[in-house]
Amino acid sequence: MTIRTLQQNDNEQLALLIQTSLASLGLDKAGTAYYDPQLKYLSFYYEQLTDACYWVIEHQNKIIGGVGIAPLEAMPKVCEL
């Protein structure tokens, strides 16, 4: 397995993984990351943020997980994970 930073060509695969995971738990609902407008463009979103990063876990050229850490816009001394 490889842990690396999110790249632009990962966006589609990562969005599908997140949506599939949320749907499997019944969390494909309004107000969740499932419908987040940035979901399909996470690499661009994280590139614009300061003090933030998104990592993916890749196995045999397939993304199997990921995590992002970024300060909350409304509360910059608190981060989201």
PDB file as gemmi writes it, atoms N, CA and C in Angstrom:
CRYST1    1.000    1.000    1.000  90.00  90.00  90.00 P 1                      
ATOM      1  N   MET A   1       0.834  -1.181   0.000  1.00  0.00           N  
ATOM      2  CA  MET A   1       0.000   0.000   0.000  1.00  0.00           C  
ATOM      3  C   MET A   1       0.877   1.242   0.000  1.00  0.00           C  
ATOM      4  N   THR A   2       0.357   2.272  -0.594  1.00  0.00           N  
ATOM      5  CA  THR A   2       1.064   3.544  -0.666  1.00  0.00           C  
ATOM      6  C   THR A   2       0.169   4.641  -0.106  1.00  0.00           C  
ATOM      7  N   ILE A   3       0.725   5.460   0.760  1.00  0.00           N  
ATOM      8  CA  ILE A   3       0.025   6.648   1.253  1.00  0.00           C  
ATOM      9  C   ILE A   3       0.693   7.838   0.579  1.00  0.00           C  
ATOM     10  N   ARG A   4      -0.135   8.654  -0.072  1.00  0.00           N  
ATOM     11  CA  ARG A   4       0.394   9.806  -0.803  1.00  0.00           C  
ATOM     12  C   ARG A   4      -0.646  10.915  -0.825  1.00  0.00           C  
ATOM     13  N   THR A   5      -0.217  12.097  -1.219  1.00  0.00           N  
ATOM     14  CA  THR A   5      -1.165  13.205  -1.307  1.00  0.00           C  
ATOM     15  C   THR A   5      -2.092  13.018  -2.508  1.00  0.00           C  
ATOM     16  N   LEU A   6      -3.263  13.554  -2.366  1.00  0.00           N  
ATOM     17  CA  LEU A   6      -4.283  13.490  -3.410  1.00  0.00           C  
ATOM     18  C   LEU A   6      -3.815  14.240  -4.654  1.00  0.00           C  
ATOM     19  N   GLN A   7      -4.032  13.641  -5.807  1.00  0.00           N  
ATOM     20  CA  GLN A   7      -3.679  14.238  -7.090  1.00  0.00           C  
ATOM     21  C   GLN A   7      -4.957  14.469  -7.906  1.00  0.00           C  
ATOM     22  N   GLN A   8      -4.869  15.347  -8.884  1.00  0.00           N  
ATOM     23  CA  GLN A   8      -6.030  15.680  -9.705  1.00  0.00           C  
ATOM     24  C   GLN A   8      -6.659  14.443 -10.351  1.00  0.00           C  
ATOM     25  N   ASN A   9      -5.855  13.512 -10.820  1.00  0.00           N  
ATOM     26  CA  ASN A   9      -6.403  12.334 -11.499  1.00  0.00           C  
ATOM     27  C   ASN A   9      -7.051  11.342 -10.537  1.00  0.00           C  
ATOM     28  N   ASP A  10      -7.030  11.610  -9.230  1.00  0.00           N  
ATOM     29  CA  ASP A  10      -7.684  10.766  -8.231  1.00  0.00           C  
ATOM     30  C   ASP A  10      -9.126  11.187  -7.958  1.00  0.00           C  
ATOM     31  N   ASN A  11      -9.509  12.376  -8.381  1.00  0.00           N  
ATOM     32  CA  ASN A  11     -10.800  12.962  -7.985  1.00  0.00           C  
ATOM     33  C   ASN A  11     -11.991  12.038  -8.235  1.00  0.00           C  
ATOM     34  N   GLU A  12     -12.113  11.527  -9.430  1.00  0.00           N  
ATOM     35  CA  GLU A  12     -13.278  10.711  -9.785  1.00  0.00           C  
ATOM     36  C   GLU A  12     -13.327   9.422  -8.958  1.00  0.00           C  
ATOM     37  N   GLN A  13     -12.205   8.744  -8.858  1.00  0.00           N  
ATOM     38  CA  GLN A  13     -12.147   7.488  -8.114  1.00  0.00           C  
ATOM     39  C   GLN A  13     -12.435   7.711  -6.628  1.00  0.00           C  
ATOM     40  N   LEU A  14     -11.902   8.785  -6.064  1.00  0.00           N  
ATOM     41  CA  LEU A  14     -12.125   9.080  -4.648  1.00  0.00           C  
ATOM     42  C   LEU A  14     -13.580   9.455  -4.383  1.00  0.00           C  
ATOM     43  N   ALA A  15     -14.166  10.271  -5.245  1.00  0.00           N  
ATOM     44  CA  ALA A  15     -15.571  10.654  -5.074  1.00  0.00           C  
ATOM     45  C   ALA A  15     -16.471   9.419  -5.102  1.00  0.00           C  
ATOM     46  N   LEU A  16     -16.207   8.500  -6.017  1.00  0.00           N  
ATOM     47  CA  LEU A  16     -16.998   7.270  -6.100  1.00  0.00           C  
ATOM     48  C   LEU A  16     -16.829   6.431  -4.828  1.00  0.00           C  
ATOM     49  N   LEU A  17     -15.606   6.318  -4.330  1.00  0.00           N  
ATOM     50  CA  LEU A  17     -15.355   5.565  -3.100  1.00  0.00           C  
ATOM     51  C   LEU A  17     -16.108   6.175  -1.917  1.00  0.00           C  
ATOM     52  N   ILE A  18     -16.059   7.485  -1.776  1.00  0.00           N  
ATOM     53  CA  ILE A  18     -16.740   8.164  -0.663  1.00  0.00           C  
ATOM     54  C   ILE A  18     -18.245   7.977  -0.786  1.00  0.00           C  
ATOM     55  N   GLN A  19     -18.803   8.188  -1.965  1.00  0.00           N  
ATOM     56  CA  GLN A  19     -20.252   8.045  -2.134  1.00  0.00           C  
ATOM     57  C   GLN A  19     -20.703   6.604  -1.924  1.00  0.00           C  
ATOM     58  N   THR A  20     -19.951   5.648  -2.408  1.00  0.00           N  
ATOM     59  CA  THR A  20     -20.298   4.238  -2.215  1.00  0.00           C  
ATOM     60  C   THR A  20     -20.265   3.873  -0.733  1.00  0.00           C  
ATOM     61  N   SER A  21     -19.251   4.347  -0.034  1.00  0.00           N  
ATOM     62  CA  SER A  21     -19.126   4.070   1.404  1.00  0.00           C  
ATOM     63  C   SER A  21     -20.279   4.685   2.187  1.00  0.00           C  
ATOM     64  N   LEU A  22     -20.608   5.938   1.887  1.00  0.00           N  
ATOM     65  CA  LEU A  22     -21.715   6.598   2.594  1.00  0.00           C  
ATOM     66  C   LEU A  22     -23.046   5.906   2.296  1.00  0.00           C  
ATOM     67  N   ALA A  23     -23.279   5.543   1.045  1.00  0.00           N  
ATOM     68  CA  ALA A  23     -24.531   4.865   0.671  1.00  0.00           C  
ATOM     69  C   ALA A  23     -24.658   3.522   1.371  1.00  0.00           C  
ATOM     70  N   SER A  24     -23.548   2.818   1.536  1.00  0.00           N  
ATOM     71  CA  SER A  24     -23.605   1.505   2.192  1.00  0.00           C  
ATOM     72  C   SER A  24     -24.026   1.609   3.661  1.00  0.00           C  
ATOM     73  N   LEU A  25     -23.864   2.800   4.227  1.00  0.00           N  
ATOM     74  CA  LEU A  25     -24.253   3.033   5.627  1.00  0.00           C  
ATOM     75  C   LEU A  25     -25.563   3.806   5.735  1.00  0.00           C  
ATOM     76  N   GLY A  26     -26.222   4.016   4.604  1.00  0.00           N  
ATOM     77  CA  GLY A  26     -27.478   4.762   4.601  1.00  0.00           C  
ATOM     78  C   GLY A  26     -27.271   6.257   4.785  1.00  0.00           C  
ATOM     79  N   LEU A  27     -26.082   6.745   4.479  1.00  0.00           N  
ATOM     80  CA  LEU A  27     -25.771   8.158   4.673  1.00  0.00           C  
ATOM     81  C   LEU A  27     -25.720   8.944   3.363  1.00  0.00           C  
ATOM     82  N   ASP A  28     -26.397   8.441   2.363  1.00  0.00           N  
ATOM     83  CA  ASP A  28     -26.495   9.161   1.091  1.00  0.00           C  
ATOM     84  C   ASP A  28     -27.682  10.117   1.167  1.00  0.00           C  
ATOM     85  N   LYS A  29     -27.563  11.064   2.102  1.00  0.00           N  
ATOM     86  CA  LYS A  29     -28.656  11.990   2.415  1.00  0.00           C  
ATOM     87  C   LYS A  29     -28.178  13.422   2.262  1.00  0.00           C  
ATOM     88  N   ALA A  30     -29.134  14.311   2.046  1.00  0.00           N  
ATOM     89  CA  ALA A  30     -28.819  15.739   1.973  1.00  0.00           C  
ATOM     90  C   ALA A  30     -28.125  16.176   3.257  1.00  0.00           C  
ATOM     91  N   GLY A  31     -27.152  17.048   3.116  1.00  0.00           N  
ATOM     92  CA  GLY A  31     -26.427  17.556   4.272  1.00  0.00           C  
ATOM     93  C   GLY A  31     -25.177  16.760   4.612  1.00  0.00           C  
ATOM     94  N   THR A  32     -24.953  15.635   3.918  1.00  0.00           N  
ATOM     95  CA  THR A  32     -23.746  14.840   4.153  1.00  0.00           C  
ATOM     96  C   THR A  32     -22.751  15.090   3.029  1.00  0.00           C  
ATOM     97  N   ALA A  33     -21.552  14.560   3.184  1.00  0.00           N  
ATOM     98  CA  ALA A  33     -20.517  14.704   2.162  1.00  0.00           C  
ATOM     99  C   ALA A  33     -20.948  14.091   0.832  1.00  0.00           C  
ATOM    100  N   TYR A  34     -21.938  13.194   0.860  1.00  0.00           N  
ATOM    101  CA  TYR A  34     -22.422  12.549  -0.361  1.00  0.00           C  
ATOM    102  C   TYR A  34     -22.803  13.597  -1.412  1.00  0.00           C  
ATOM    103  N   TYR A  35     -23.416  14.691  -0.969  1.00  0.00           N  
ATOM    104  CA  TYR A  35     -23.863  15.741  -1.882  1.00  0.00           C  
ATOM    105  C   TYR A  35     -22.992  16.992  -1.820  1.00  0.00           C  
ATOM    106  N   ASP A  36     -21.823  16.913  -1.218  1.00  0.00           N  
ATOM    107  CA  ASP A  36     -20.919  18.055  -1.121  1.00  0.00           C  
ATOM    108  C   ASP A  36     -20.490  18.473  -2.521  1.00  0.00           C  
ATOM    109  N   PRO A  37     -20.669  19.745  -2.889  1.00  0.00           N  
ATOM    110  CA  PRO A  37     -20.321  20.175  -4.247  1.00  0.00           C  
ATOM    111  C   PRO A  37     -18.828  20.051  -4.565  1.00  0.00           C  
ATOM    112  N   GLN A  38     -17.965  20.035  -3.563  1.00  0.00           N  
ATOM    113  CA  GLN A  38     -16.531  19.892  -3.795  1.00  0.00           C  
ATOM    114  C   GLN A  38     -16.096  18.441  -3.940  1.00  0.00           C  
ATOM    115  N   LEU A  39     -16.974  17.500  -3.688  1.00  0.00           N  
ATOM    116  CA  LEU A  39     -16.596  16.093  -3.644  1.00  0.00           C  
ATOM    117  C   LEU A  39     -15.896  15.616  -4.917  1.00  0.00           C  
ATOM    118  N   LYS A  40     -16.378  16.034  -6.058  1.00  0.00           N  
ATOM    119  CA  LYS A  40     -15.790  15.567  -7.317  1.00  0.00           C  
ATOM    120  C   LYS A  40     -14.525  16.329  -7.701  1.00  0.00           C  
ATOM    121  N   TYR A  41     -14.172  17.323  -6.900  1.00  0.00           N  
ATOM    122  CA  TYR A  41     -13.016  18.172  -7.197  1.00  0.00           C  
ATOM    123  C   TYR A  41     -12.141  18.361  -5.955  1.00  0.00           C  
ATOM    124  N   LEU A  42     -12.007  17.335  -5.136  1.00  0.00           N  
ATOM    125  CA  LEU A  42     -11.307  17.486  -3.863  1.00  0.00           C  
ATOM    126  C   LEU A  42      -9.866  17.948  -4.013  1.00  0.00           C  
ATOM    127  N   SER A  43      -9.169  17.511  -5.027  1.00  0.00           N  
ATOM    128  CA  SER A  43      -7.775  17.950  -5.174  1.00  0.00           C  
ATOM    129  C   SER A  43      -7.713  19.460  -5.370  1.00  0.00           C  
ATOM    130  N   PHE A  44      -8.604  20.023  -6.169  1.00  0.00           N  
ATOM    131  CA  PHE A  44      -8.629  21.473  -6.396  1.00  0.00           C  
ATOM    132  C   PHE A  44      -9.029  22.202  -5.115  1.00  0.00           C  
ATOM    133  N   TYR A  45     -10.000  21.648  -4.404  1.00  0.00           N  
ATOM    134  CA  TYR A  45     -10.468  22.261  -3.156  1.00  0.00           C  
ATOM    135  C   TYR A  45      -9.327  22.337  -2.140  1.00  0.00           C  
ATOM    136  N   TYR A  46      -8.612  21.237  -1.950  1.00  0.00           N  
ATOM    137  CA  TYR A  46      -7.529  21.217  -0.964  1.00  0.00           C  
ATOM    138  C   TYR A  46      -6.321  22.046  -1.402  1.00  0.00           C  
ATOM    139  N   GLU A  47      -6.104  22.192  -2.694  1.00  0.00           N  
ATOM    140  CA  GLU A  47      -5.011  23.042  -3.186  1.00  0.00           C  
ATOM    141  C   GLU A  47      -5.228  24.500  -2.813  1.00  0.00           C  
ATOM    142  N   GLN A  48      -6.484  24.913  -2.718  1.00  0.00           N  
ATOM    143  CA  GLN A  48      -6.808  26.308  -2.411  1.00  0.00           C  
ATOM    144  C   GLN A  48      -6.697  26.627  -0.923  1.00  0.00           C  
ATOM    145  N   LEU A  49      -6.708  25.628  -0.083  1.00  0.00           N  
ATOM    146  CA  LEU A  49      -6.688  25.843   1.359  1.00  0.00           C  
ATOM    147  C   LEU A  49      -5.265  25.971   1.871  1.00  0.00           C  
ATOM    148  N   THR A  50      -5.094  26.777   2.902  1.00  0.00           N  
ATOM    149  CA  THR A  50      -3.808  26.827   3.579  1.00  0.00           C  
ATOM    150  C   THR A  50      -3.909  25.948   4.825  1.00  0.00           C  
ATOM    151  N   ASP A  51      -2.811  25.403   5.224  1.00  0.00           N  
ATOM    152  CA  ASP A  51      -2.761  24.532   6.408  1.00  0.00           C  
ATOM    153  C   ASP A  51      -3.718  23.350   6.281  1.00  0.00           C  
ATOM    154  N   ALA A  52      -3.775  22.757   5.098  1.00  0.00           N  
ATOM    155  CA  ALA A  52      -4.666  21.622   4.856  1.00  0.00           C  
ATOM    156  C   ALA A  52      -3.984  20.628   3.920  1.00  0.00           C  
ATOM    157  N   CYS A  53      -4.404  19.372   4.019  1.00  0.00           N  
ATOM    158  CA  CYS A  53      -3.874  18.352   3.123  1.00  0.00           C  
ATOM    159  C   CYS A  53      -4.845  17.175   3.066  1.00  0.00           C  
ATOM    160  N   TYR A  54      -4.846  16.488   1.943  1.00  0.00           N  
ATOM    161  CA  TYR A  54      -5.659  15.284   1.775  1.00  0.00           C  
ATOM    162  C   TYR A  54      -4.725  14.174   1.295  1.00  0.00           C  
ATOM    163  N   TRP A  55      -4.759  13.051   1.983  1.00  0.00           N  
ATOM    164  CA  TRP A  55      -3.946  11.894   1.617  1.00  0.00           C  
ATOM    165  C   TRP A  55      -4.855  10.756   1.163  1.00  0.00           C  
ATOM    166  N   VAL A  56      -4.362   9.951   0.248  1.00  0.00           N  
ATOM    167  CA  VAL A  56      -5.074   8.751  -0.180  1.00  0.00           C  
ATOM    168  C   VAL A  56      -4.212   7.537   0.107  1.00  0.00           C  
ATOM    169  N   ILE A  57      -4.885   6.409   0.255  1.00  0.00           N  
ATOM    170  CA  ILE A  57      -4.213   5.121   0.407  1.00  0.00           C  
ATOM    171  C   ILE A  57      -4.498   4.348  -0.874  1.00  0.00           C  
ATOM    172  N   GLU A  58      -3.436   3.944  -1.530  1.00  0.00           N  
ATOM    173  CA  GLU A  58      -3.558   3.274  -2.819  1.00  0.00           C  
ATOM    174  C   GLU A  58      -2.993   1.857  -2.720  1.00  0.00           C  
ATOM    175  N   HIS A  59      -3.698   0.925  -3.314  1.00  0.00           N  
ATOM    176  CA  HIS A  59      -3.237  -0.465  -3.364  1.00  0.00           C  
ATOM    177  C   HIS A  59      -3.493  -0.991  -4.771  1.00  0.00           C  
ATOM    178  N   GLN A  60      -2.458  -1.431  -5.436  1.00  0.00           N  
ATOM    179  CA  GLN A  60      -2.541  -1.945  -6.803  1.00  0.00           C  
ATOM    180  C   GLN A  60      -3.265  -0.962  -7.737  1.00  0.00           C  
ATOM    181  N   ASN A  61      -2.840   0.290  -7.670  1.00  0.00           N  
ATOM    182  CA  ASN A  61      -3.373   1.378  -8.502  1.00  0.00           C  
ATOM    183  C   ASN A  61      -4.841   1.693  -8.250  1.00  0.00           C  
ATOM    184  N   LYS A  62      -5.349   1.316  -7.107  1.00  0.00           N  
ATOM    185  CA  LYS A  62      -6.741   1.610  -6.755  1.00  0.00           C  
ATOM    186  C   LYS A  62      -6.763   2.321  -5.404  1.00  0.00           C  
ATOM    187  N   ILE A  63      -7.507   3.417  -5.331  1.00  0.00           N  
ATOM    188  CA  ILE A  63      -7.637   4.135  -4.065  1.00  0.00           C  
ATOM    189  C   ILE A  63      -8.592   3.354  -3.175  1.00  0.00           C  
ATOM    190  N   ILE A  64      -8.124   3.025  -1.984  1.00  0.00           N  
ATOM    191  CA  ILE A  64      -8.946   2.252  -1.048  1.00  0.00           C  
ATOM    192  C   ILE A  64      -9.306   3.044   0.202  1.00  0.00           C  
ATOM    193  N   GLY A  65      -8.815   4.275   0.297  1.00  0.00           N  
ATOM    194  CA  GLY A  65      -9.154   5.116   1.438  1.00  0.00           C  
ATOM    195  C   GLY A  65      -8.516   6.482   1.306  1.00  0.00           C  
ATOM    196  N   GLY A  66      -8.904   7.350   2.200  1.00  0.00           N  
ATOM    197  CA  GLY A  66      -8.343   8.687   2.185  1.00  0.00           C  
ATOM    198  C   GLY A  66      -8.754   9.457   3.426  1.00  0.00           C  
ATOM    199  N   VAL A  67      -8.022  10.531   3.668  1.00  0.00           N  
ATOM    200  CA  VAL A  67      -8.329  11.396   4.804  1.00  0.00           C  
ATOM    201  C   VAL A  67      -7.849  12.807   4.496  1.00  0.00           C  
ATOM    202  N   GLY A  68      -8.645  13.765   4.881  1.00  0.00           N  
ATOM    203  CA  GLY A  68      -8.264  15.158   4.717  1.00  0.00           C  
ATOM    204  C   GLY A  68      -8.338  15.870   6.052  1.00  0.00           C  
ATOM    205  N   ILE A  69      -7.422  16.801   6.235  1.00  0.00           N  
ATOM    206  CA  ILE A  69      -7.416  17.627   7.435  1.00  0.00           C  
ATOM    207  C   ILE A  69      -7.365  19.077   6.971  1.00  0.00           C  
ATOM    208  N   ALA A  70      -8.311  19.877   7.469  1.00  0.00           N  
ATOM    209  CA  ALA A  70      -8.379  21.281   7.063  1.00  0.00           C  
ATOM    210  C   ALA A  70      -9.059  22.090   8.173  1.00  0.00           C  
ATOM    211  N   PRO A  71      -8.656  23.348   8.336  1.00  0.00           N  
ATOM    212  CA  PRO A  71      -9.343  24.190   9.312  1.00  0.00           C  
ATOM    213  C   PRO A  71     -10.763  24.488   8.834  1.00  0.00           C  
ATOM    214  N   LEU A  72     -11.682  24.560   9.779  1.00  0.00           N  
ATOM    215  CA  LEU A  72     -13.051  24.930   9.441  1.00  0.00           C  
ATOM    216  C   LEU A  72     -13.093  26.417   9.111  1.00  0.00           C  
ATOM    217  N   GLU A  73     -13.793  26.765   8.073  1.00  0.00           N  
ATOM    218  CA  GLU A  73     -13.859  28.158   7.640  1.00  0.00           C  
ATOM    219  C   GLU A  73     -14.446  29.058   8.727  1.00  0.00           C  
ATOM    220  N   ALA A  74     -15.510  28.609   9.360  1.00  0.00           N  
ATOM    221  CA  ALA A  74     -16.179  29.418  10.382  1.00  0.00           C  
ATOM    222  C   ALA A  74     -15.427  29.442  11.712  1.00  0.00           C  
ATOM    223  N   MET A  75     -14.584  28.430  11.943  1.00  0.00           N  
ATOM    224  CA  MET A  75     -13.841  28.333  13.192  1.00  0.00           C  
ATOM    225  C   MET A  75     -12.405  27.923  12.872  1.00  0.00           C  
ATOM    226  N   PRO A  76     -11.552  28.854  12.468  1.00  0.00           N  
ATOM    227  CA  PRO A  76     -10.217  28.518  11.969  1.00  0.00           C  
ATOM    228  C   PRO A  76      -9.285  27.841  12.980  1.00  0.00           C  
ATOM    229  N   LYS A  77      -9.619  27.861  14.250  1.00  0.00           N  
ATOM    230  CA  LYS A  77      -8.778  27.151  15.235  1.00  0.00           C  
ATOM    231  C   LYS A  77      -9.255  25.729  15.469  1.00  0.00           C  
ATOM    232  N   VAL A  78     -10.259  25.309  14.678  1.00  0.00           N  
ATOM    233  CA  VAL A  78     -10.794  23.938  14.747  1.00  0.00           C  
ATOM    234  C   VAL A  78     -10.606  23.324  13.362  1.00  0.00           C  
ATOM    235  N   CYS A  79     -10.219  22.041  13.342  1.00  0.00           N  
ATOM    236  CA  CYS A  79     -10.046  21.412  12.035  1.00  0.00           C  
ATOM    237  C   CYS A  79     -11.079  20.296  11.842  1.00  0.00           C  
ATOM    238  N   GLU A  80     -11.320  20.009  10.593  1.00  0.00           N  
ATOM    239  CA  GLU A  80     -12.162  18.876  10.230  1.00  0.00           C  
ATOM    240  C   GLU A  80     -11.265  17.737   9.803  1.00  0.00           C  
ATOM    241  N   LEU A  81     -11.719  16.549  10.040  1.00  0.00           N  
ATOM    242  CA  LEU A  81     -10.969  15.364   9.660  1.00  0.00           C  
ATOM    243  C   LEU A  81     -11.873  14.471   8.867  1.00  0.00           C  
TER     244      LEU A  81                                                      
END                                                                             
